[in-house]
Amino acid sequence: MVICNLHSLEIAKEYCDRLIGLSDGKIVFDGHPSSLTKELAEQLYDLENE
């Protein structure tokens, strides 16, 4: 098992079997990369406010 902190969703989705998304120190996503929706990814990375 390897635990890695990545901020690149493309790399994480390609190489990981499990993603854990944190926001304000709380887990907001824990699952398989294919389960991470575009909307949740935007919320995690605060993309809607850019």
PQR file with spaces between the fields and no chain letter, atoms N, CA, C, O and H, PARSE charges and radii, in Angstrom:
ATOM       1  N    MET     1       0.842   -1.172    0.000 -0.4000 1.5000
ATOM       2  CA   MET     1       0.000    0.000    0.000 -0.0000 2.0000
ATOM       3  C    MET     1       0.887    1.234    0.000  0.5500 1.7000
ATOM       4  O    MET     1       1.925    1.277    0.660 -0.5500 1.4000
ATOM       5  N    VAL     2       0.456    2.236   -0.754 -0.4000 1.5000
ATOM       6  CA   VAL     2       1.147    3.516   -0.810 -0.0000 2.0000
ATOM       7  C    VAL     2       0.115    4.607   -0.556  0.5500 1.7000
ATOM       8  O    VAL     2      -0.968    4.595   -1.140 -0.5500 1.4000
ATOM       9  H    VAL     2      -0.387    2.201   -1.291  0.4000 1.0000
ATOM      10  N    ILE     3       0.451    5.533    0.304 -0.4000 1.5000
ATOM      11  CA   ILE     3      -0.399    6.702    0.540 -0.0000 2.0000
ATOM      12  C    ILE     3       0.338    7.898   -0.043  0.5500 1.7000
ATOM      13  O    ILE     3       1.509    8.133    0.254 -0.5500 1.4000
ATOM      14  H    ILE     3       1.331    5.542    0.779  0.4000 1.0000
ATOM      15  N    CYS     4      -0.373    8.651   -0.879 -0.4000 1.5000
ATOM      16  CA   CYS     4       0.262    9.760   -1.581 -0.0000 2.0000
ATOM      17  C    CYS     4      -0.698   10.947   -1.616  0.5500 1.7000
ATOM      18  O    CYS     4      -1.897   10.772   -1.837 -0.5500 1.4000
ATOM      19  H    CYS     4      -1.325    8.460   -1.120  0.4000 1.0000
ATOM      20  N    ASN     5      -0.184   12.127   -1.402 -0.4000 1.5000
ATOM      21  CA   ASN     5      -0.970   13.349   -1.470 -0.0000 2.0000
ATOM      22  C    ASN     5      -0.773   13.967   -2.845  0.5500 1.7000
ATOM      23  O    ASN     5       0.305   14.476   -3.153 -0.5500 1.4000
ATOM      24  H    ASN     5       0.790   12.269   -1.223  0.4000 1.0000
ATOM      25  N    LEU     6      -1.807   13.924   -3.670 -0.4000 1.5000
ATOM      26  CA   LEU     6      -1.730   14.464   -5.025 -0.0000 2.0000
ATOM      27  C    LEU     6      -2.760   15.578   -5.203  0.5500 1.7000
ATOM      28  O    LEU     6      -3.831   15.550   -4.597 -0.5500 1.4000
ATOM      29  H    LEU     6      -2.683   13.510   -3.420  0.4000 1.0000
ATOM      30  N    HIS     7      -2.429   16.539   -6.024 -0.4000 1.5000
ATOM      31  CA   HIS     7      -3.385   17.583   -6.373 -0.0000 2.0000
ATOM      32  C    HIS     7      -3.669   17.560   -7.873  0.5500 1.7000
ATOM      33  O    HIS     7      -4.204   18.519   -8.429 -0.5500 1.4000
ATOM      34  H    HIS     7      -1.558   16.563   -6.515  0.4000 1.0000
ATOM      35  N    SER     8      -3.307   16.458   -8.515 -0.4000 1.5000
ATOM      36  CA   SER     8      -3.596   16.270   -9.931 -0.0000 2.0000
ATOM      37  C    SER     8      -4.592   15.127  -10.065  0.5500 1.7000
ATOM      38  O    SER     8      -4.245   13.961   -9.882 -0.5500 1.4000
ATOM      39  H    SER     8      -2.873   15.679   -8.063  0.4000 1.0000
ATOM      40  N    LEU     9      -5.834   15.476  -10.387 -0.4000 1.5000
ATOM      41  CA   LEU     9      -6.859   14.437  -10.527 -0.0000 2.0000
ATOM      42  C    LEU     9      -6.553   13.471  -11.658  0.5500 1.7000
ATOM      43  O    LEU     9      -6.864   12.284  -11.562 -0.5500 1.4000
ATOM      44  H    LEU     9      -6.116   16.424  -10.535  0.4000 1.0000
ATOM      45  N    GLU    10      -5.945   13.969  -12.732 -0.4000 1.5000
ATOM      46  CA   GLU    10      -5.635   13.086  -13.853 -0.0000 2.0000
ATOM      47  C    GLU    10      -4.678   11.978  -13.430  0.5500 1.7000
ATOM      48  O    GLU    10      -4.888   10.812  -13.766 -0.5500 1.4000
ATOM      49  H    GLU    10      -5.693   14.934  -12.811  0.4000 1.0000
ATOM      50  N    ILE    11      -3.637   12.333  -12.701 -0.4000 1.5000
ATOM      51  CA   ILE    11      -2.669   11.331  -12.231 -0.0000 2.0000
ATOM      52  C    ILE    11      -3.320   10.412  -11.210  0.5500 1.7000
ATOM      53  O    ILE    11      -3.152    9.194  -11.272 -0.5500 1.4000
ATOM      54  H    ILE    11      -3.467   13.280  -12.428  0.4000 1.0000
ATOM      55  N    ALA    12      -4.060   10.986  -10.274 -0.4000 1.5000
ATOM      56  CA   ALA    12      -4.705   10.181   -9.231 -0.0000 2.0000
ATOM      57  C    ALA    12      -5.679    9.174   -9.840  0.5500 1.7000
ATOM      58  O    ALA    12      -5.692    8.007   -9.448 -0.5500 1.4000
ATOM      59  H    ALA    12      -4.196   11.975  -10.224  0.4000 1.0000
ATOM      60  N    LYS    13      -6.492    9.620  -10.795 -0.4000 1.5000
ATOM      61  CA   LYS    13      -7.464    8.713  -11.414 -0.0000 2.0000
ATOM      62  C    LYS    13      -6.789    7.601  -12.210  0.5500 1.7000
ATOM      63  O    LYS    13      -7.312    6.490  -12.298 -0.5500 1.4000
ATOM      64  H    LYS    13      -6.481   10.568  -11.114  0.4000 1.0000
ATOM      65  N    GLU    14      -5.634    7.899  -12.785 -0.4000 1.5000
ATOM      66  CA   GLU    14      -4.937    6.900  -13.597 -0.0000 2.0000
ATOM      67  C    GLU    14      -4.254    5.824  -12.749  0.5500 1.7000
ATOM      68  O    GLU    14      -4.241    4.654  -13.132 -0.5500 1.4000
ATOM      69  H    GLU    14      -5.209    8.801  -12.713  0.4000 1.0000
ATOM      70  N    TYR    15      -3.694    6.205  -11.615 -0.4000 1.5000
ATOM      71  CA   TYR    15      -2.848    5.280  -10.864 -0.0000 2.0000
ATOM      72  C    TYR    15      -3.423    4.777   -9.540  0.5500 1.7000
ATOM      73  O    TYR    15      -2.865    3.855   -8.946 -0.5500 1.4000
ATOM      74  H    TYR    15      -3.705    7.156  -11.305  0.4000 1.0000
ATOM      75  N    CYS    16      -4.519    5.358   -9.069 -0.4000 1.5000
ATOM      76  CA   CYS    16      -5.036    4.990   -7.733 -0.0000 2.0000
ATOM      77  C    CYS    16      -6.290    4.131   -7.828  0.5500 1.7000
ATOM      78  O    CYS    16      -7.085    4.278   -8.756 -0.5500 1.4000
ATOM      79  H    CYS    16      -4.972    6.107   -9.552  0.4000 1.0000
ATOM      80  N    ASP    17      -6.462    3.225   -6.851 -0.4000 1.5000
ATOM      81  CA   ASP    17      -7.716    2.458   -6.790 -0.0000 2.0000
ATOM      82  C    ASP    17      -8.680    3.089   -5.799  0.5500 1.7000
ATOM      83  O    ASP    17      -9.848    2.706   -5.741 -0.5500 1.4000
ATOM      84  H    ASP    17      -5.816    3.106   -6.097  0.4000 1.0000
ATOM      85  N    ARG    18      -8.202    4.051   -5.020 -0.4000 1.5000
ATOM      86  CA   ARG    18      -9.060    4.701   -4.027 -0.0000 2.0000
ATOM      87  C    ARG    18      -8.614    6.150   -3.871  0.5500 1.7000
ATOM      88  O    ARG    18      -7.423    6.446   -3.770 -0.5500 1.4000
ATOM      89  H    ARG    18      -7.253    4.362   -5.067  0.4000 1.0000
ATOM      90  N    LEU    19      -9.602    7.046   -3.854 -0.4000 1.5000
ATOM      91  CA   LEU    19      -9.336    8.464   -3.629 -0.0000 2.0000
ATOM      92  C    LEU    19     -10.047    8.903   -2.359  0.5500 1.7000
ATOM      93  O    LEU    19     -11.165    8.476   -2.072 -0.5500 1.4000
ATOM      94  H    LEU    19     -10.570    6.805   -3.936  0.4000 1.0000
ATOM      95  N    ILE    20      -9.384    9.751   -1.617 -0.4000 1.5000
ATOM      96  CA   ILE    20     -10.009   10.361   -0.442 -0.0000 2.0000
ATOM      97  C    ILE    20      -9.892   11.865   -0.644  0.5500 1.7000
ATOM      98  O    ILE    20      -8.788   12.399   -0.754 -0.5500 1.4000
ATOM      99  H    ILE    20      -8.476   10.098   -1.850  0.4000 1.0000
ATOM     100  N    GLY    21     -11.027   12.543   -0.692 -0.4000 1.5000
ATOM     101  CA   GLY    21     -11.040   13.988   -0.886 -0.0000 2.0000
ATOM     102  C    GLY    21     -11.348   14.691    0.420  0.5500 1.7000
ATOM     103  O    GLY    21     -12.304   14.348    1.114 -0.5500 1.4000
ATOM     104  H    GLY    21     -11.924   12.109   -0.602  0.4000 1.0000
ATOM     105  N    LEU    22     -10.537   15.667    0.746 -0.4000 1.5000
ATOM     106  CA   LEU    22     -10.704   16.434    1.979 -0.0000 2.0000
ATOM     107  C    LEU    22     -11.085   17.869    1.662  0.5500 1.7000
ATOM     108  O    LEU    22     -10.632   18.445    0.673 -0.5500 1.4000
ATOM     109  H    LEU    22      -9.760   15.946    0.182  0.4000 1.0000
ATOM     110  N    SER    23     -11.925   18.433    2.516 -0.4000 1.5000
ATOM     111  CA   SER    23     -12.273   19.845    2.427 -0.0000 2.0000
ATOM     112  C    SER    23     -12.403   20.370    3.842  0.5500 1.7000
ATOM     113  O    SER    23     -13.189   19.852    4.636 -0.5500 1.4000
ATOM     114  H    SER    23     -12.292   17.965    3.319  0.4000 1.0000
ATOM     115  N    ASP    24     -11.637   21.391    4.153 -0.4000 1.5000
ATOM     116  CA   ASP    24     -11.612   21.952    5.510 -0.0000 2.0000
ATOM     117  C    ASP    24     -11.337   20.882    6.560  0.5500 1.7000
ATOM     118  O    ASP    24     -11.911   20.907    7.649 -0.5500 1.4000
ATOM     119  H    ASP    24     -10.998   21.811    3.508  0.4000 1.0000
ATOM     120  N    GLY    25     -10.457   19.945    6.226 -0.4000 1.5000
ATOM     121  CA   GLY    25     -10.058   18.907    7.170 -0.0000 2.0000
ATOM     122  C    GLY    25     -11.056   17.778    7.349  0.5500 1.7000
ATOM     123  O    GLY    25     -10.871   16.923    8.215 -0.5500 1.4000
ATOM     124  H    GLY    25      -9.991   19.925    5.342  0.4000 1.0000
ATOM     125  N    LYS    26     -12.117   17.759    6.540 -0.4000 1.5000
ATOM     126  CA   LYS    26     -13.142   16.712    6.635 -0.0000 2.0000
ATOM     127  C    LYS    26     -13.182   15.910    5.350  0.5500 1.7000
ATOM     128  O    LYS    26     -13.003   16.453    4.260 -0.5500 1.4000
ATOM     129  H    LYS    26     -12.267   18.453    5.836  0.4000 1.0000
ATOM     130  N    ILE    27     -13.419   14.613    5.486 -0.4000 1.5000
ATOM     131  CA   ILE    27     -13.532   13.745    4.312 -0.0000 2.0000
ATOM     132  C    ILE    27     -14.870   14.007    3.628  0.5500 1.7000
ATOM     133  O    ILE    27     -15.930   13.863    4.237 -0.5500 1.4000
ATOM     134  H    ILE    27     -13.565   14.172    6.371  0.4000 1.0000
ATOM     135  N    VAL    28     -14.808   14.393    2.355 -0.4000 1.5000
ATOM     136  CA   VAL    28     -16.025   14.626    1.580 -0.0000 2.0000
ATOM     137  C    VAL    28     -16.173   13.621    0.439  0.5500 1.7000
ATOM     138  O    VAL    28     -17.228   13.533   -0.188 -0.5500 1.4000
ATOM     139  H    VAL    28     -13.947   14.510    1.860  0.4000 1.0000
ATOM     140  N    PHE    29     -15.105   12.862    0.176 -0.4000 1.5000
ATOM     141  CA   PHE    29     -15.181   11.788   -0.809 -0.0000 2.0000
ATOM     142  C    PHE    29     -14.226   10.687   -0.397  0.5500 1.7000
ATOM     143  O    PHE    29     -13.088   10.951   -0.009 -0.5500 1.4000
ATOM     144  H    PHE    29     -14.248   12.933    0.686  0.4000 1.0000
ATOM     145  N    ASP    30     -14.696    9.446   -0.485 -0.4000 1.5000
ATOM     146  CA   ASP    30     -13.857    8.281   -0.213 -0.0000 2.0000
ATOM     147  C    ASP    30     -14.381    7.164   -1.094  0.5500 1.7000
ATOM     148  O    ASP    30     -15.416    6.565   -0.801 -0.5500 1.4000
ATOM     149  H    ASP    30     -15.620    9.232   -0.800  0.4000 1.0000
ATOM     150  N    GLY    31     -13.665    6.884   -2.172 -0.4000 1.5000
ATOM     151  CA   GLY    31     -14.146    5.844   -3.063 -0.0000 2.0000
ATOM     152  C    GLY    31     -13.257    5.634   -4.270  0.5500 1.7000
ATOM     153  O    GLY    31     -12.148    6.162   -4.353 -0.5500 1.4000
ATOM     154  H    GLY    31     -12.824    7.370   -2.409  0.4000 1.0000
ATOM     155  N    HIS    32     -13.763    4.863   -5.190 -0.4000 1.5000
ATOM     156  CA   HIS    32     -13.053    4.551   -6.433 -0.0000 2.0000
ATOM     157  C    HIS    32     -13.036    5.796   -7.317  0.5500 1.7000
ATOM     158  O    HIS    32     -14.015    6.541   -7.353 -0.5500 1.4000
ATOM     159  H    HIS    32     -14.664    4.434   -5.123  0.4000 1.0000
ATOM     160  N    PRO    33     -11.946    6.026   -8.022 -0.5600 1.5000
ATOM     161  CA   PRO    33     -11.845    7.205   -8.886  0.2800 2.0000
ATOM     162  C    PRO    33     -13.007    7.358   -9.876  0.5500 1.7000
ATOM     163  O    PRO    33     -13.401    8.480  -10.196 -0.5500 1.4000
ATOM     164  N    SER    34     -13.546    6.261  -10.352 -0.4000 1.5000
ATOM     165  CA   SER    34     -14.659    6.351  -11.313 -0.0000 2.0000
ATOM     166  C    SER    34     -15.935    6.887  -10.668  0.5500 1.7000
ATOM     167  O    SER    34     -16.856    7.294  -11.376 -0.5500 1.4000
ATOM     168  H    SER    34     -13.227    5.350  -10.092  0.4000 1.0000
ATOM     169  N    SER    35     -16.002    6.892   -9.351 -0.4000 1.5000
ATOM     170  CA   SER    35     -17.176    7.394   -8.631 -0.0000 2.0000
ATOM     171  C    SER    35     -17.108    8.893   -8.360  0.5500 1.7000
ATOM     172  O    SER    35     -18.096    9.490   -7.931 -0.5500 1.4000
ATOM     173  H    SER    35     -15.254    6.560   -8.776  0.4000 1.0000
ATOM     174  N    LEU    36     -15.962    9.502   -8.605 -0.4000 1.5000
ATOM     175  CA   LEU    36     -15.805   10.936   -8.356 -0.0000 2.0000
ATOM     176  C    LEU    36     -16.416   11.712   -9.515  0.5500 1.7000
ATOM     177  O    LEU    36     -15.911   11.674  -10.637 -0.5500 1.4000
ATOM     178  H    LEU    36     -15.159    9.018   -8.954  0.4000 1.0000
ATOM     179  N    THR    37     -17.495   12.406   -9.234 -0.4000 1.5000
ATOM     180  CA   THR    37     -18.178   13.170  -10.277 -0.0000 2.0000
ATOM     181  C    THR    37     -17.450   14.481  -10.545  0.5500 1.7000
ATOM     182  O    THR    37     -16.679   14.963   -9.715 -0.5500 1.4000
ATOM     183  H    THR    37     -17.905   12.437   -8.322  0.4000 1.0000
ATOM     184  N    LYS    38     -17.707   15.040  -11.703 -0.4000 1.5000
ATOM     185  CA   LYS    38     -17.117   16.330  -12.067 -0.0000 2.0000
ATOM     186  C    LYS    38     -17.555   17.401  -11.071  0.5500 1.7000
ATOM     187  O    LYS    38     -16.750   18.247  -10.681 -0.5500 1.4000
ATOM     188  H    LYS    38     -18.333   14.649  -12.377  0.4000 1.0000
ATOM     189  N    GLU    39     -18.806   17.374  -10.663 -0.4000 1.5000
ATOM     190  CA   GLU    39     -19.334   18.369   -9.732 -0.0000 2.0000
ATOM     191  C    GLU    39     -18.624   18.302   -8.381  0.5500 1.7000
ATOM     192  O    GLU    39     -18.273   19.334   -7.809 -0.5500 1.4000
ATOM     193  H    GLU    39     -19.460   16.687  -10.980  0.4000 1.0000
ATOM     194  N    LEU    40     -18.416   17.095   -7.876 -0.4000 1.5000
ATOM     195  CA   LEU    40     -17.738   16.946   -6.591 -0.0000 2.0000
ATOM     196  C    LEU    40     -16.276   17.354   -6.703  0.5500 1.7000
ATOM     197  O    LEU    40     -15.735   17.978   -5.790 -0.5500 1.4000
ATOM     198  H    LEU    40     -18.702   16.257   -8.340  0.4000 1.0000
ATOM     199  N    ALA    41     -15.639   17.013   -7.801 -0.4000 1.5000
ATOM     200  CA   ALA    41     -14.242   17.408   -8.015 -0.0000 2.0000
ATOM     201  C    ALA    41     -14.126   18.934   -8.045  0.5500 1.7000
ATOM     202  O    ALA    41     -13.192   19.496   -7.474 -0.5500 1.4000
ATOM     203  H    ALA    41     -16.078   16.506   -8.543  0.4000 1.0000
ATOM     204  N    GLU    42     -15.068   19.602   -8.707 -0.4000 1.5000
ATOM     205  CA   GLU    42     -15.067   21.066   -8.749 -0.0000 2.0000
ATOM     206  C    GLU    42     -15.252   21.645   -7.356  0.5500 1.7000
ATOM     207  O    GLU    42     -14.617   22.641   -7.006 -0.5500 1.4000
ATOM     208  H    GLU    42     -15.827   19.145   -9.171  0.4000 1.0000
ATOM     209  N    GLN    43     -16.110   21.035   -6.565 -0.4000 1.5000
ATOM     210  CA   GLN    43     -16.332   21.488   -5.189 -0.0000 2.0000
ATOM     211  C    GLN    43     -15.070   21.280   -4.341  0.5500 1.7000
ATOM     212  O    GLN    43     -14.681   22.163   -3.577 -0.5500 1.4000
ATOM     213  H    GLN    43     -16.626   20.227   -6.848  0.4000 1.0000
ATOM     214  N    LEU    44     -14.444   20.132   -4.476 -0.4000 1.5000
ATOM     215  CA   LEU    44     -13.230   19.846   -3.713 -0.0000 2.0000
ATOM     216  C    LEU    44     -12.117   20.837   -4.015  0.5500 1.7000
ATOM     217  O    LEU    44     -11.413   21.281   -3.108 -0.5500 1.4000
ATOM     218  H    LEU    44     -14.759   19.414   -5.097  0.4000 1.0000
ATOM     219  N    TYR    45     -11.957   21.182   -5.275 -0.4000 1.5000
ATOM     220  CA   TYR    45     -10.871   22.055   -5.685 -0.0000 2.0000
ATOM     221  C    TYR    45     -11.333   23.500   -5.838  0.5500 1.7000
ATOM     222  O    TYR    45     -10.582   24.341   -6.332 -0.5500 1.4000
ATOM     223  H    TYR    45     -12.529   20.821   -6.012  0.4000 1.0000
ATOM     224  N    ASP    46     -12.559   23.794   -5.419 -0.4000 1.5000
ATOM     225  CA   ASP    46     -13.106   25.147   -5.439 -0.0000 2.0000
ATOM     226  C    ASP    46     -12.969   25.780   -6.812  0.5500 1.7000
ATOM     227  O    ASP    46     -12.644   26.961   -6.930 -0.5500 1.4000
ATOM     228  H    ASP    46     -13.169   23.110   -5.017  0.4000 1.0000
ATOM     229  N    LEU    47     -13.218   24.989   -7.852 -0.4000 1.5000
ATOM     230  CA   LEU    47     -13.035   25.462   -9.221 -0.0000 2.0000
ATOM     231  C    LEU    47     -14.127   26.424   -9.653  0.5500 1.7000
ATOM     232  O    LEU    47     -13.904   27.240  -10.548 -0.5500 1.4000
ATOM     233  H    LEU    47     -13.482   24.029   -7.756  0.4000 1.0000
ATOM     234  N    GLU    48     -15.305   26.350   -9.040 -0.4000 1.5000
ATOM     235  CA   GLU    48     -16.398   27.201   -9.472 -0.0000 2.0000
ATOM     236  C    GLU    48     -16.158   28.669   -9.125  0.5500 1.7000
ATOM     237  O    GLU    48     -16.788   29.555   -9.702 -0.5500 1.4000
ATOM     238  H    GLU    48     -15.486   25.688   -8.313  0.4000 1.0000
ATOM     239  N    ASN    49     -15.244   28.930   -8.179 -0.4000 1.5000
ATOM     240  CA   ASN    49     -14.981   30.310   -7.770 -0.0000 2.0000
ATOM     241  C    ASN    49     -13.786   30.915   -8.480  0.5500 1.7000
ATOM     242  O    ASN    49     -13.358   32.011   -8.117 -0.5500 1.4000
ATOM     243  H    ASN    49     -14.732   28.210   -7.710  0.4000 1.0000
ATOM     244  N    GLU    50     -13.232   30.243   -9.476 -0.4000 1.5000
ATOM     245  CA   GLU    50     -12.069   30.786  -10.199 -0.0000 2.0000
ATOM     246  C    GLU    50     -12.503   31.468  -11.466  0.5500 1.7000
ATOM     247  O    GLU    50     -11.666   31.985  -12.206 -0.5500 1.4000
ATOM     248  H    GLU    50     -13.579   29.352   -9.770  0.4000 1.0000
